[in-house]
Amino acid sequence: MCGIAGLYCSDGRIDLGRLHHMQRLLRHRGPDDEGMVLIDPARGAALPLGGPDTPRDVYASPHRWSPGHHPLDADAGEFRVGLASRRLAIVDLSPAGHQPMCDADGRSWIAYNGEVYNHVELRQELESIGERFVGGSDTEVILAAYRRWGRECLARLNGMFALAIWDGARRELFCARDRFGVKPFYYQWDGRSLAFASEPKALVLTQARRIAPRLEAVRDLIALDWVDHEAHTFFDGLMQLPAGHWMAVSADGLAIRRWWTLDPARRATGRAADWEREFAARFDDAVRLRLRADVEVGSCLSGGLDSSAVVTTASGMLERPIHAFTCAYDEGPEYDERPYVRTVVEASGAVSHVIVPDGADFWDTFDALTLAQDEPTAGPGVYSQWHVMRLAHAQGLKVLLDGQGGDETLAGYWRYLPLRLRDLVATGRLGAFGHMFGAVADRLGATTALALMIEPWIPSALVAPLRRRYGAGKDRVLAPRLRRLPATATTAPAGFPSAVSRQQAFDTLQRLLPSLLRYEDRNSMAFSIETRLPFLDYRLAEFVLALPDDQKLDGATTKAILRRALGERIPAAVRARRDKMGFETPADVWLRSRYAGDVRARLTRPGPLHDWLDPRVLADEVEAYLVGRRPIGLQIWRWLALEAWTRTFVASDPRVTERPPEPQTHPGLHKSYVQVQEILARERGPIEVATV
């Protein structure tokens, strides 16, 4: 697990100063080691470099050096490619895992962030066809797989990854991202040069031009609750490589292709009993692979079905008790899953660690989250997740399992229930509809369930009033300039056989899961922790998404196959849960009481936020919320998150077009860079800059 960055320039030398600063801003992702390589494509020469965080034994190791590299210095070559890495050592802790890493003949180099869990099996296959290895890292396996199979090697990788490989033979920079986009990859391309990094801050804070917000993203956050925009971001000119895509950059330009997606035509065959056995087998293997590490592996534990399944399964595979980390609150039972956590701990023998925040650190953590996340967040669950990662870091853990992805792949959200009713009516299964409707109505309310179910059949003139009544109409706070922006085009996944499966594919591939994965990546890596997600093992995910809907939704019971297949290992109290919490945070309690004045101050003071939100409407909405007339806690969080993001990154009125004054440290640094460095120094201590 690492942070990676790089530069490619087709017609000139790369900016080495910028590359250093990009690497520095990613230090939290890999505090164990740092490396850099400068490549001169014309001469086939490479210059590996270290820095103050590079362990001494790396300098003495032959694994750091290209076998045939030319003895160049930083001023001697036409370095048009630069790769940088920050390493969090998880697999093969020796210098043999140092990055960037070159292949056996020194022609290809890789900078890689992630874990490929089936590297043991791939290594055996590659050795059988003549490949030889000098270390035990999965990085070396990926490089060998690329040498043997080229771009097709991606389909053989089971894991999470964002990688960049300089292919010296093709004079091409090949980049790729894993199937679900668990690991991030951001880039900037101007037609001649490419810059990429694991986090937006490493790019936007080191770019030469001023930071500008992408107003369509701001509008979509406020009006639609979207924080993920597939290829786009909240920063103008900053893109992300979509999940399941690769990118190739050369003198011929840039090409992007999809290499994986869910197959809508895939259908499970067999019987329910067979599916349950197969689910259990695939889930067990997903957990087994994700326990592979040369450091201790712990787990998050919320007390819900998904994390409980992970902890109980992993506990049965480990020789010592697994450490499980939980966040809970004393503000009320709706924020406290400790009773369920205790039953899982008793059943699994896990060592339980629980943190109970009281909100005293709310604003400090809120602002730290803004810096760590790089883009606005949509809800306060990130606050609880932050504290879980902080707790695990304090206990010395570097790897955690987590249950992320189970809700999307197993239809765990309540909104899938009205869609299931819609499918039953559409297919004429009225008896099944009548049997299910009562249970869904008890959970959601009969009017809400019916309205959501029949929405496609309601005349369009009536849809807007219904949406306003049932929680939409959030765009009323938007300023006119954002209202006039053209609507964001959205293409839902096609070919899936039901409303439920279409919504699952949309949530998994396009909107919901991508944002949750971003939260997870930034929060965990802020504390130098790698999280591993068994439910997103592609073999398991493809299997469950191909199952009939009634295997996931049994009446009003969600995740039905999980409850049946893993029933013996999950405590009955957890297995019987029909509520859904998941990092619930009492933000409303705190914001409406002791922090009400801070909410007013942050949202009503003049600033860029008021160019995007109508100040008068915003003030009225805030007051209605604070006195309890409007249950809009999530919208309040999003407005606060947007305001904090503008202060941290935009740092100037978006209507101003002139370039702001910049620090003298480096001509390509935005003025926010100095402020961010001050925050990083407080959070992590002083950071030394590598020099050549």
C-alpha positions as CSV (number, residue, x, y, z in Angstrom):
1,M,0.0,0.0,0.0
2,C,1.4,3.3,-1.0
3,G,0.9,6.8,-2.3
4,I,2.1,7.3,-5.9
5,A,2.7,10.3,-8.1
6,G,4.2,10.9,-11.5
7,L,4.9,13.3,-14.4
8,Y,5.2,12.6,-18.1
9,C,6.2,15.3,-20.6
10,S,6.2,14.5,-24.3
11,D,8.4,17.4,-25.4
12,G,10.5,18.6,-22.5
13,R,11.9,17.9,-19.1
14,I,9.6,17.2,-16.2
15,D,9.4,19.6,-13.3
16,L,11.4,17.8,-10.7
17,G,10.6,20.4,-8.0
18,R,6.9,19.7,-8.5
19,L,7.4,16.0,-8.3
20,H,9.2,16.4,-5.0
21,H,6.3,18.4,-3.6
22,M,3.7,16.0,-4.8
23,Q,5.6,13.2,-3.1
24,R,5.8,15.2,0.1
25,L,2.1,15.8,0.2
26,L,1.5,12.0,0.1
27,R,3.8,11.1,3.0
28,H,0.9,10.0,5.3
29,R,0.0,7.3,2.7
30,G,3.5,5.7,3.1
31,P,5.7,6.7,6.0
32,D,7.9,3.6,5.8
33,D,9.9,4.4,2.7
34,E,10.1,6.8,-0.2
35,G,11.5,6.5,-3.7
36,M,11.7,8.2,-7.1
37,V,13.0,7.4,-10.5
38,L,13.7,9.8,-13.4
39,I,13.6,8.3,-16.8
40,D,15.2,9.4,-20.1
41,P,13.2,7.5,-22.7
42,A,15.5,8.4,-25.6
43,R,18.6,6.9,-24.0
44,G,16.8,4.1,-22.1
45,A,18.4,5.5,-18.9
46,A,16.9,5.7,-15.4
47,L,18.1,7.5,-12.3
48,P,16.6,6.1,-9.1
49,L,16.6,8.5,-6.1
50,G,15.9,8.2,-2.4
51,G,15.1,10.7,0.3
52,P,15.3,11.3,4.0
53,D,12.6,8.7,4.7
54,T,14.3,6.0,2.6
55,P,15.7,3.3,5.0
56,R,19.4,2.9,5.0
57,D,19.3,-0.8,4.0
58,V,17.5,0.2,0.8
59,Y,20.5,2.2,-0.4
60,A,22.7,-0.9,0.1
61,S,20.3,-3.2,-1.7
62,P,20.6,-4.2,-5.4
63,H,16.8,-4.2,-5.6
64,R,16.8,-0.5,-5.7
65,W,18.8,-0.1,-8.9
66,S,18.1,-0.8,-12.5
67,P,20.5,-3.6,-13.6
68,G,21.8,-1.6,-16.6
69,H,21.0,2.0,-15.8
70,H,23.4,4.7,-17.0
71,P,25.2,6.6,-14.3
72,L,23.4,9.9,-14.9
73,D,23.0,12.8,-12.5
74,A,19.9,14.9,-12.3
75,D,21.1,17.5,-14.8
76,A,22.5,15.1,-17.4
77,G,19.5,13.5,-19.0
78,E,16.3,14.6,-20.8
79,F,14.1,13.2,-18.1
80,R,10.6,13.1,-19.6
81,V,9.2,10.7,-17.1
82,G,9.3,10.8,-13.3
83,L,7.7,8.3,-10.9
84,A,7.4,8.8,-7.1
85,S,6.2,6.5,-4.3
86,R,5.6,6.6,-0.6
87,R,5.5,3.1,0.9
88,L,3.4,1.6,3.6
89,A,5.2,-1.7,4.1
90,I,2.6,-4.6,4.3
91,V,3.9,-7.4,2.2
92,D,7.6,-8.2,2.1
93,L,9.0,-5.6,4.5
94,S,12.5,-5.9,3.1
95,P,14.2,-3.5,0.6
96,A,13.0,-5.9,-2.1
97,G,9.6,-4.2,-1.8
98,H,11.0,-0.7,-2.5
99,Q,9.3,1.4,-5.1
100,P,9.5,2.5,-7.8
101,M,10.6,-0.9,-8.9
102,C,12.2,-2.0,-12.2
103,D,11.9,-5.3,-13.9
104,A,14.7,-7.8,-14.6
105,D,16.2,-6.0,-17.6
106,G,15.6,-2.5,-16.3
107,R,13.4,-1.3,-19.1
108,S,10.1,-1.1,-17.2
109,W,9.3,0.6,-13.9
110,I,6.3,0.5,-11.7
111,A,4.8,2.8,-9.0
112,Y,1.9,1.0,-7.4
113,N,-0.7,1.6,-4.7
114,G,-2.8,-1.3,-3.4
115,E,-2.6,-5.0,-2.7
116,V,-3.1,-7.9,-5.1
117,Y,-4.2,-10.7,-2.8
118,N,-3.7,-13.6,-5.2
119,H,0.0,-12.7,-5.7
120,V,1.0,-16.1,-4.3
121,E,-0.9,-18.0,-6.9
122,L,0.2,-15.6,-9.7
123,R,3.8,-16.0,-8.7
124,Q,3.6,-19.8,-8.9
125,E,2.0,-19.5,-12.4
126,L,4.6,-17.1,-13.6
127,E,7.5,-19.2,-12.2
128,S,6.1,-22.2,-14.1
129,I,6.5,-20.3,-17.4
130,G,10.0,-19.0,-16.7
131,E,9.8,-15.9,-14.6
132,R,12.2,-15.5,-11.6
133,F,11.7,-13.4,-8.5
134,V,14.1,-11.8,-6.1
135,G,11.7,-10.7,-3.4
136,G,8.2,-11.6,-2.0
137,S,6.2,-8.5,-2.9
138,D,3.1,-8.4,-4.9
139,T,4.6,-5.4,-6.8
140,E,7.2,-7.6,-8.4
141,V,4.5,-10.1,-9.4
142,I,2.5,-7.3,-11.1
143,L,5.5,-6.2,-13.1
144,A,6.3,-9.8,-14.2
145,A,2.6,-10.3,-15.1
146,Y,2.7,-7.2,-17.2
147,R,5.9,-8.3,-19.0
148,R,4.3,-11.7,-19.8
149,W,0.7,-10.7,-20.6
150,G,0.7,-7.0,-21.2
151,R,-2.5,-5.1,-20.5
152,E,-4.4,-8.4,-20.3
153,C,-2.7,-9.0,-17.0
154,L,-5.3,-6.8,-15.2
155,A,-7.9,-9.5,-15.6
156,R,-5.8,-11.9,-13.5
157,L,-5.4,-9.5,-10.6
158,N,-7.6,-10.0,-7.6
159,G,-7.3,-7.0,-5.4
160,M,-7.3,-3.2,-5.2
161,F,-4.8,-1.2,-7.1
162,A,-3.9,2.0,-8.9
163,L,-0.7,1.6,-10.8
164,A,1.6,3.3,-13.3
165,I,4.1,1.3,-15.4
166,W,6.7,2.9,-17.6
167,D,7.0,0.5,-20.6
168,G,10.5,1.2,-22.0
169,A,10.0,-1.0,-25.0
170,R,6.8,0.8,-26.1
171,R,7.9,4.2,-24.7
172,E,4.5,4.4,-23.0
173,L,3.2,5.1,-19.6
174,F,0.5,2.6,-18.8
175,C,-1.9,3.3,-15.8
176,A,-4.8,1.3,-14.5
177,R,-7.3,1.2,-11.7
178,D,-9.0,-1.8,-10.0
179,R,-12.5,-3.0,-10.9
180,F,-14.4,-1.1,-8.2
181,G,-12.0,1.8,-7.8
182,V,-11.1,1.0,-4.3
183,K,-7.7,2.7,-4.8
184,P,-7.7,6.3,-6.3
185,F,-6.0,7.7,-9.4
186,Y,-6.2,11.4,-10.2
187,Y,-4.6,13.1,-13.2
188,Q,-4.2,16.3,-15.2
189,W,-3.6,16.2,-19.0
190,D,-3.0,19.2,-21.2
191,G,-2.5,17.4,-24.5
192,R,1.3,17.2,-24.0
193,S,2.0,16.4,-20.4
194,L,0.5,14.3,-17.7
195,A,0.6,14.6,-13.9
196,F,-1.0,12.0,-11.7
197,A,-1.2,11.2,-8.0
198,S,-3.1,9.2,-5.4
199,E,-4.9,12.3,-4.0
200,P,-6.1,15.6,-5.5
201,K,-4.1,17.8,-3.1
202,A,-0.8,16.5,-4.5
203,L,-1.9,17.9,-7.9
204,V,-3.9,21.0,-7.3
205,L,-1.7,22.4,-4.6
206,T,1.4,22.1,-6.8
207,Q,-0.1,23.2,-10.1
208,A,1.0,26.5,-11.7
209,R,-2.5,27.9,-12.3
210,R,-4.9,29.0,-9.6
211,I,-7.4,26.6,-8.1
212,A,-10.9,26.9,-9.5
213,P,-13.9,24.9,-8.4
214,R,-16.0,22.9,-10.9
215,L,-19.4,24.5,-10.4
216,E,-21.3,21.6,-11.8
217,A,-20.0,19.4,-9.0
218,V,-20.9,22.1,-6.4
219,R,-24.4,22.2,-7.9
220,D,-24.8,18.4,-7.8
221,L,-23.7,18.2,-4.2
222,I,-26.4,20.6,-3.1
223,A,-29.2,19.6,-5.4
224,L,-28.6,15.8,-5.8
225,D,-26.3,14.8,-2.8
226,W,-23.7,13.7,-5.3
227,V,-20.1,13.7,-4.2
228,D,-18.7,11.4,-6.9
229,H,-18.8,12.4,-10.5
230,E,-17.1,9.4,-12.2
231,A,-14.4,11.0,-14.3
232,H,-14.8,14.5,-12.9
233,T,-14.0,16.0,-9.5
234,F,-14.7,19.2,-7.6
235,F,-11.6,20.8,-9.1
236,D,-11.7,22.3,-12.5
237,G,-9.2,20.5,-14.8
238,L,-8.6,17.6,-12.4
239,M,-9.9,14.2,-13.5
240,Q,-10.0,10.7,-12.0
241,L,-9.4,7.5,-13.9
242,P,-12.8,5.7,-13.6
243,A,-12.9,2.3,-11.9
244,G,-12.2,-0.6,-14.2
245,H,-10.3,1.5,-16.7
246,W,-6.7,1.8,-18.0
247,M,-5.0,4.7,-19.5
248,A,-2.0,4.8,-21.9
249,V,0.1,8.0,-22.5
250,S,2.8,8.3,-25.2
251,A,4.0,10.7,-27.8
252,D,0.8,9.8,-29.7
253,G,-1.4,11.2,-27.0
254,L,-3.6,9.7,-24.3
255,A,-6.0,6.8,-24.6
256,I,-8.5,5.5,-22.0
257,R,-10.3,2.2,-22.2
258,R,-12.6,0.2,-20.0
259,W,-11.2,-3.2,-19.1
260,W,-13.9,-4.5,-16.7
261,T,-17.5,-3.9,-15.8
262,L,-20.5,-5.9,-14.4
263,D,-22.1,-8.1,-17.0
264,P,-25.8,-7.5,-17.0
265,A,-26.4,-10.7,-18.9
266,R,-24.8,-12.9,-16.1
267,R,-27.4,-15.0,-14.4
268,A,-26.9,-17.5,-11.6
269,T,-27.9,-21.1,-12.2
270,G,-28.7,-23.8,-9.7
271,R,-30.8,-23.9,-6.6
272,A,-31.0,-21.8,-3.4
273,A,-29.1,-24.4,-1.3
274,D,-26.3,-24.4,-3.9
275,W,-26.1,-20.6,-3.9
276,E,-25.8,-20.5,-0.1
277,R,-22.9,-22.9,-0.1
278,E,-21.2,-21.1,-2.9
279,F,-21.7,-17.7,-1.2
280,A,-20.1,-19.1,2.0
281,A,-17.2,-20.6,0.0
282,R,-16.5,-17.4,-2.0
283,F,-16.8,-15.2,1.1
284,D,-14.5,-17.4,3.1
285,D,-11.9,-17.3,0.3
286,A,-12.2,-13.5,0.0
287,V,-11.5,-13.1,3.7
288,R,-8.7,-15.7,3.6
289,L,-6.9,-13.8,0.8
290,R,-7.2,-10.5,2.6
291,L,-5.5,-11.9,5.7
292,R,-2.3,-12.3,3.8
293,A,0.2,-9.8,5.2
294,D,3.6,-9.6,6.9
295,V,2.0,-7.4,9.6
296,E,-0.9,-8.0,11.9
297,V,-4.4,-7.6,10.4
298,G,-7.3,-6.2,12.5
299,S,-10.9,-5.3,11.6
300,C,-13.5,-2.6,11.9
301,L,-16.6,-3.7,13.8
302,S,-19.8,-1.7,13.8
303,G,-22.1,-4.4,15.1
304,G,-24.0,-4.7,11.8
305,L,-24.3,-7.8,9.6
306,D,-21.4,-7.1,7.2
307,S,-18.6,-6.2,9.7
308,S,-19.8,-9.0,12.0
309,A,-19.6,-11.5,9.2
310,V,-16.0,-10.3,8.5
311,V,-14.9,-10.5,12.1
312,T,-16.4,-13.9,12.9
313,T,-15.0,-15.4,9.7
314,A,-11.5,-14.0,10.1
315,S,-11.4,-15.1,13.7
316,G,-11.9,-18.7,12.6
317,M,-8.9,-18.4,10.3
318,L,-6.4,-16.7,12.6
319,E,-4.2,-18.3,15.3
320,R,-4.6,-15.4,17.6
321,P,-7.6,-13.1,18.5
322,I,-8.3,-10.4,16.0
323,H,-8.3,-6.8,17.2
324,A,-11.7,-5.2,16.4
325,F,-12.3,-1.4,16.4
326,T,-15.6,0.3,17.1
327,C,-17.0,3.8,17.5
328,A,-20.0,4.4,19.7
329,Y,-21.8,7.3,21.5
330,D,-23.6,8.0,24.7
331,E,-26.2,10.3,23.2
332,G,-28.7,7.6,22.8
333,P,-29.4,4.0,21.6
334,E,-29.8,5.2,18.0
335,Y,-26.1,6.0,18.1
336,D,-24.9,3.0,20.0
337,E,-24.3,-0.4,18.6
338,R,-22.2,-1.7,21.6
339,P,-24.7,-4.4,22.6
340,Y,-24.4,-6.0,19.2
341,V,-20.6,-5.5,19.2
342,R,-20.4,-7.3,22.5
343,T,-22.2,-10.4,21.2
344,V,-19.8,-10.5,18.2
345,V,-16.8,-10.2,20.4
346,E,-18.0,-13.0,22.7
347,A,-18.7,-15.2,19.7
348,S,-15.4,-14.6,17.9
349,G,-13.0,-14.1,20.8
350,A,-11.9,-10.8,19.3
351,V,-10.1,-8.2,21.3
352,S,-12.4,-5.2,21.4
353,H,-11.3,-1.6,21.2
354,V,-14.1,1.0,21.5
355,I,-13.9,4.8,21.3
356,V,-16.7,7.0,22.5
357,P,-16.3,10.6,21.2
358,D,-18.1,13.3,23.1
359,G,-18.0,15.9,20.3
360,A,-15.5,18.2,22.0
361,D,-13.1,17.8,19.1
362,F,-15.9,18.2,16.5
363,W,-14.6,21.2,14.6
364,D,-10.9,20.2,14.8
365,T,-11.8,16.8,13.4
366,F,-14.2,18.4,10.8
367,D,-11.4,20.6,9.5
368,A,-8.9,17.8,9.5
369,L,-11.4,15.7,7.5
370,T,-11.7,18.5,5.0
371,L,-7.9,18.4,4.4
372,A,-7.8,14.6,4.3
373,Q,-10.8,14.1,2.0
374,D,-9.8,16.8,-0.5
375,E,-13.4,17.1,-1.7
376,P,-16.6,17.8,0.3
377,T,-18.3,14.9,2.1
378,A,-22.0,14.1,2.2
379,G,-22.7,13.0,5.8
380,P,-21.3,12.8,9.3
381,G,-20.4,9.0,9.2
382,V,-16.9,10.1,8.2
383,Y,-16.5,11.6,11.6
384,S,-17.0,8.2,13.3
385,Q,-14.9,6.4,10.7
386,W,-12.1,8.9,11.4
387,H,-12.1,8.0,15.0
388,V,-12.0,4.3,14.3
389,M,-8.9,4.8,12.2
390,R,-7.3,7.0,14.8
391,L,-8.0,4.3,17.4
392,A,-6.5,1.6,15.3
393,H,-3.4,3.7,14.5
394,A,-2.9,4.3,18.2
395,Q,-2.9,0.6,18.7
396,G,-0.2,0.1,16.1
397,L,-2.4,-1.5,13.4
398,K,-1.5,-1.0,9.7
399,V,-4.2,-3.2,8.1
400,L,-7.9,-3.5,8.8
401,L,-10.7,-5.5,7.3
402,D,-14.0,-3.7,6.7
403,G,-17.5,-4.6,5.5
404,Q,-17.7,-1.9,2.8
405,G,-19.6,-3.0,-0.3
406,G,-22.0,-5.4,1.3
407,D,-25.0,-3.0,1.2
408,E,-24.6,-2.3,-2.5
409,T,-23.9,-5.9,-3.7
410,L,-26.4,-7.5,-1.3
411,A,-29.2,-4.9,-1.6
412,G,-28.9,-3.8,2.0
413,Y,-30.4,-0.4,1.7
414,W,-34.1,0.2,2.5
415,R,-34.6,2.0,-0.8
416,Y,-34.4,-1.3,-2.6
417,L,-37.6,-2.5,-1.0
418,P,-40.1,-0.3,-3.0
419,L,-38.1,-1.2,-6.1
420,R,-38.7,-4.9,-5.4
421,L,-42.5,-4.1,-5.0
422,R,-42.3,-2.3,-8.4
423,D,-40.7,-5.4,-10.0
424,L,-43.4,-7.7,-8.6
425,V,-46.2,-5.6,-10.0
426,A,-44.4,-5.2,-13.4
427,T,-44.1,-8.9,-13.7
428,G,-47.6,-9.7,-12.6
429,R,-46.7,-11.4,-9.3
430,L,-49.5,-9.8,-7.4
431,G,-49.7,-12.4,-4.7
432,A,-46.1,-11.9,-3.8
433,F,-46.6,-8.2,-3.9
434,G,-49.5,-8.4,-1.5
435,H,-47.5,-10.6,0.9
436,M,-44.5,-8.2,0.8
437,F,-46.3,-4.8,0.9
438,G,-47.4,-5.0,4.5
439,A,-43.9,-5.7,5.8
440,V,-42.4,-2.9,3.7
441,A,-45.2,-0.5,4.7
442,D,-44.4,-1.3,8.4
443,R,-40.8,-0.3,7.8
444,L,-41.1,2.7,5.5
445,G,-44.7,3.8,6.0
446,A,-47.4,2.9,3.5
447,T,-47.6,6.2,1.7
448,T,-43.8,6.5,1.2
449,A,-43.6,2.9,0.1
450,L,-46.4,3.3,-2.4
451,A,-45.2,6.6,-3.7
452,L,-41.7,5.3,-4.4
453,M,-43.0,2.1,-5.9
454,I,-45.3,3.8,-8.5
455,E,-43.1,6.7,-9.4
456,P,-42.4,5.5,-13.0
457,W,-46.1,5.3,-13.6
458,I,-47.0,8.8,-12.2
459,P,-47.5,11.6,-14.7
460,S,-44.4,13.8,-14.9
461,A,-46.4,16.9,-13.7
462,L,-47.0,15.1,-10.4
463,V,-43.4,13.8,-9.9
464,A,-41.9,17.1,-8.9
465,P,-44.4,17.9,-6.0
466,L,-43.9,14.3,-4.7
467,R,-40.2,14.7,-4.8
468,R,-40.4,17.9,-2.8
469,R,-42.7,16.3,-0.3
470,Y,-40.4,13.3,0.2
471,G,-37.1,15.0,0.6
472,A,-36.1,16.4,-2.7
473,G,-36.3,20.1,-3.8
474,K,-32.9,20.7,-2.1
475,D,-32.0,23.0,-5.0
476,R,-34.1,25.8,-3.6
477,V,-31.0,27.1,-1.7
478,L,-28.9,27.4,-4.9
479,A,-27.9,30.8,-6.2
480,P,-29.2,31.7,-9.7
481,R,-25.8,31.2,-11.3
482,L,-25.8,27.6,-10.3
483,R,-29.4,27.1,-11.2
484,R,-28.6,28.1,-14.8
485,L,-26.0,25.4,-15.3
486,P,-27.0,22.6,-17.6
487,A,-28.1,19.4,-15.9
488,T,-25.5,16.7,-15.4
489,A,-25.9,13.9,-17.9
490,T,-26.3,10.6,-16.2
491,T,-26.5,7.3,-18.0
492,A,-27.8,4.5,-15.8
493,P,-26.4,1.0,-16.4
494,A,-28.4,-0.8,-19.1
495,G,-29.4,-4.4,-19.6
496,F,-30.1,-5.4,-16.0
497,P,-33.3,-7.3,-15.7
498,S,-35.1,-5.5,-12.8
499,A,-35.4,-2.2,-11.1
500,V,-33.5,-3.6,-8.1
501,S,-30.6,-4.9,-10.1
502,R,-30.4,-1.6,-12.1
503,Q,-30.3,0.4,-8.9
504,Q,-27.6,-2.0,-7.4
505,A,-25.5,-1.5,-10.5
506,F,-25.9,2.3,-10.4
507,D,-25.1,2.4,-6.7
508,T,-22.1,0.1,-7.1
509,L,-20.5,1.5,-10.2
510,Q,-21.5,5.2,-10.5
511,R,-22.7,7.1,-7.4
512,L,-22.9,5.6,-4.0
513,L,-20.1,3.1,-3.5
514,P,-17.5,5.3,-5.3
515,S,-18.0,8.1,-2.7
516,L,-17.9,5.6,0.2
517,L,-14.7,4.2,-1.1
518,R,-13.2,7.7,-1.3
519,Y,-14.1,8.3,2.4
520,E,-12.6,5.0,3.4
521,D,-9.4,5.5,1.5
522,R,-8.7,9.0,2.7
523,N,-9.7,8.4,6.4
524,S,-7.6,5.2,6.6
525,M,-4.6,6.5,4.8
526,A,-4.6,9.7,6.9
527,F,-3.5,7.4,9.7
528,S,-1.3,5.2,7.5
529,I,-3.7,2.3,7.5
530,E,-4.7,0.0,4.7
531,T,-8.3,-1.3,4.7
532,R,-9.3,-4.5,2.9
533,L,-12.8,-5.2,1.7
534,P,-13.9,-8.8,1.3
535,F,-17.3,-8.0,0.0
536,L,-15.6,-6.4,-3.0
537,D,-13.7,-9.5,-4.0
538,Y,-14.8,-9.4,-7.7
539,R,-15.6,-13.1,-7.7
540,L,-18.0,-12.7,-4.8
541,A,-19.5,-9.4,-6.1
542,E,-20.1,-10.8,-9.6
543,F,-21.8,-13.9,-8.1
544,V,-24.2,-12.1,-5.7
545,L,-25.2,-9.5,-8.3
546,A,-26.1,-12.3,-10.7
547,L,-28.4,-13.9,-8.2
548,P,-32.2,-13.6,-8.4
549,D,-33.5,-10.6,-6.4
550,D,-35.4,-12.8,-4.0
551,Q,-32.1,-14.2,-2.8
552,K,-31.1,-10.8,-1.5
553,L,-34.6,-9.4,-0.6
554,D,-36.9,-11.9,1.2
555,G,-40.0,-9.8,1.9
556,A,-38.7,-6.8,3.9
557,T,-35.6,-8.7,5.0
558,T,-32.4,-7.5,3.3
559,K,-29.2,-9.5,2.6
560,A,-31.2,-12.7,2.9
561,I,-28.5,-15.0,1.4
562,L,-25.9,-13.6,3.8
563,R,-28.1,-14.3,6.8
564,R,-28.8,-17.8,5.6
565,A,-25.3,-18.8,4.4
566,L,-23.4,-17.5,7.3
567,G,-26.1,-17.9,10.0
568,E,-24.2,-20.4,12.2
569,R,-21.2,-18.0,12.7
570,I,-23.0,-14.7,13.2
571,P,-24.7,-14.3,16.6
572,A,-28.5,-14.6,16.4
573,A,-29.1,-11.1,17.8
574,V,-27.0,-9.6,14.9
575,R,-28.5,-11.9,12.3
576,A,-32.0,-10.9,13.3
577,R,-31.3,-7.2,13.0
578,R,-33.7,-5.3,10.6
579,D,-32.5,-1.8,11.5
580,K,-29.5,-0.2,9.7
581,M,-27.1,2.1,11.5
582,G,-23.5,2.1,10.3
583,F,-21.4,4.7,11.8
584,E,-24.3,6.8,13.0
585,T,-23.0,10.1,14.5
586,P,-25.0,12.5,16.8
587,A,-24.0,15.5,14.7
588,D,-27.5,16.9,14.9
589,V,-27.5,16.8,18.7
590,W,-24.2,18.7,18.8
591,L,-24.9,21.2,16.0
592,R,-28.3,22.2,17.4
593,S,-27.0,22.7,20.9
594,R,-23.5,23.7,21.8
595,Y,-22.4,24.4,18.3
596,A,-25.4,26.3,17.0
597,G,-23.5,29.6,17.0
598,D,-20.6,28.0,15.1
599,V,-23.1,26.7,12.4
600,R,-24.5,30.2,12.0
601,A,-21.1,31.8,11.8
602,R,-19.7,29.3,9.3
603,L,-22.7,29.4,7.0
604,T,-23.6,33.1,7.1
605,R,-20.3,34.8,7.0
606,P,-19.5,36.3,3.5
607,G,-17.4,34.2,1.3
608,P,-17.4,32.0,-1.9
609,L,-20.2,29.9,-0.5
610,H,-22.6,32.8,-1.0
611,D,-21.8,32.9,-4.7
612,W,-23.2,29.4,-4.9
613,L,-26.0,29.4,-2.2
614,D,-28.5,32.2,-1.8
615,P,-27.6,33.9,1.5
616,R,-31.1,34.7,2.5
617,V,-32.6,31.3,1.8
618,L,-29.5,29.7,3.4
619,A,-30.0,31.8,6.6
620,D,-33.7,30.9,6.8
621,E,-32.9,27.2,6.3
622,V,-30.2,27.3,9.0
623,E,-32.5,28.9,11.6
624,A,-35.4,26.5,10.8
625,Y,-32.9,23.6,11.3
626,L,-31.5,24.9,14.6
627,V,-34.9,25.4,16.2
628,G,-36.1,21.9,15.1
629,R,-38.6,22.9,12.3
630,R,-36.6,21.4,9.5
631,P,-35.0,17.9,9.7
632,I,-32.2,18.8,7.2
633,G,-29.2,17.6,9.1
634,L,-27.5,16.0,6.1
635,Q,-28.0,19.2,4.1
636,I,-26.5,21.2,6.9
637,W,-23.5,18.9,6.9
638,R,-23.0,19.3,3.1
639,W,-23.2,23.1,3.3
640,L,-20.6,23.1,6.1
641,A,-18.4,20.7,4.2
642,L,-18.6,22.8,1.1
643,E,-17.8,26.0,3.1
644,A,-14.8,24.3,4.7
645,W,-13.6,23.0,1.4
646,T,-13.6,26.5,-0.1
647,R,-11.6,27.9,2.8
648,T,-9.0,25.0,2.6
649,F,-8.5,24.7,-1.1
650,V,-10.1,27.4,-3.2
651,A,-9.0,30.2,-0.8
652,S,-10.2,33.1,-3.0
653,D,-13.4,34.3,-4.6
654,P,-14.1,32.1,-7.7
655,R,-15.1,35.3,-9.7
656,V,-11.5,36.6,-9.5
657,T,-9.7,35.6,-12.6
658,E,-6.2,36.9,-12.0
659,R,-3.6,34.5,-10.7
660,P,-3.0,35.0,-6.9
661,P,0.4,35.6,-5.5
662,E,2.3,32.5,-4.9
663,P,5.0,31.5,-2.4
664,Q,8.6,31.6,-3.5
665,T,9.4,28.0,-2.5
666,H,8.5,26.8,-6.0
667,P,6.9,28.6,-8.9
668,G,4.2,25.9,-9.3
669,L,2.7,26.0,-5.9
670,H,-0.7,27.4,-5.0
671,K,-0.8,29.7,-2.1
672,S,-2.8,27.1,-0.1
673,Y,0.2,24.8,-0.1
674,V,1.9,26.7,2.7
675,Q,-1.3,26.6,4.8
676,V,-1.6,22.8,4.2
677,Q,2.0,22.2,5.1
678,E,1.4,24.0,8.4
679,I,-1.5,21.7,9.1
680,L,0.4,18.6,8.1
681,A,3.3,19.6,10.4
682,R,0.9,19.9,13.3
683,E,-0.8,16.6,12.6
684,R,2.3,14.5,11.7
685,G,5.3,16.5,12.8
686,P,7.9,18.2,10.6
687,I,8.4,16.7,7.1
688,E,11.7,16.8,5.4
689,V,11.8,17.6,1.7
690,A,14.0,15.2,-0.4
691,T,16.6,17.0,-2.4
692,V,18.8,15.9,-5.4
